């Protein structure tokens, strides 16, 4: 099979032949239809996140067709499933035993500690696979599996709020604004000064206000989610939420947060990070995405164009989600 291989930070991925994986009980062999690219993948390629082993097949927004499964599997050959960042948990640690599997002490993370979906075939744990509709283009489904799932966990941490801000209007924000507005919340989008197109996207999707991280919205907000991996946005966000407001950090990796005066977080403001996801919330979001339905915004590439796709992401030339499509 053809696969994109990561070996050394700062070097392009190499597309080369690899053996098709073999599976055991509890696993599925998927023929990959599409795999979304994520900023977390970029952090791996740039050496900001160091995977436990190389060579590695990245990619954790996998849409594929079941080619092989065990006789006792809930999935049958020919079904379409999706797999995200959380590839497997131990089921035994304190966190797994207390409904916090996203904090598992020894998780397997797709495209990071185990091989991911930037290949023609992928081996996955069936307990962490989700059924997906057959009547939607695979490329359109891929962003739901990370920008959607991780973004939804961050969104739920905001709890019952009337006004919510998004710092960074990329793949997650494009999806979560649709959910927020469907639930009657007003969304305020903060974009880079040069991000005029993303401001237009936010307005077209129903944002009540758009501005830059240096601007103050017309009112203090109940909550802000920071999707951009920039630590210097944290004090800015804290200064733009009301008393008792919340700032949620949605990235797996973020640059250092600068020091700031205590008064910035005073008056019972809260600051919380998001780690991974849970299967319960994942299933919940995928059902919401199906019912609304949530519209995804994608640009697709062939596997041979993988490094060009990452370059487009790195230089900020992508409006929402890059997805690798397979024949």
Buried (B, 14 or more C-beta within 10 A) or exposed (E): BBBBBBEEBEEBBBBEEBEBBEBEEEBBBBBBBBBBBBBBBBBBBEEBBEBEEEBBBBBBBBBBBBBBBEEEBEBEEEBBBBBBBBBBBBEEBEBBEEEBBBBBEEBBBBBBBBBBBBBBBBBBBBBBBBEBEEEBBBBBBBBBBBBBBBBBBBBBBBEEBEBBBBBBBBBBBBBBBBBBBEEEBBBBBBBBEEBEEBBBBBEEBBBBBBBBBEBEBEBBBBBBBBBBBBBBBBBBBBBBBBEEBBBBBBBBEBEEBEEBEEEBBEEEBBBEBBBBBBBEBBEBBBEBBEEEEBEBBBBBBEBEBBBEBBEBBEEEEBBBBBBBBBE
